[in-house]
Amino acid sequence: MLTHGHGPLALAAAAVHSYVVAFWISAAILAVSAVVCGLVLPSGTLGPAVGPSAQPLARPREEMSARDPRAVLPPHPACPYLA
């Protein structure tokens, strides 16, 4: 700033320069993190787990259609006008 003066054009150029520097630093961080993830995470698909599998905690429910009357909630007692 000392060599370019304190005019509005110099201030605008300094602001643009700081945004450009911040962009390239964040792009470099993103690229380095992508390389680290590529090296650390295993490639391929996961196979089945070895050993006994855990029993499900609950039975799966039957499928319900939106046209089923049981799928429609009853109106709330505090707002009967929404029914």
Secondary structure, 3 states (H helix, E strand, C coil): CCCCCCCHHHHHHHHHHHHHHHHHHHHHHHHHHHHHHHHHCCCCCCCCCCCCCCCCCCCCCCCCCCCCHHHCCCCCCCCHHHC
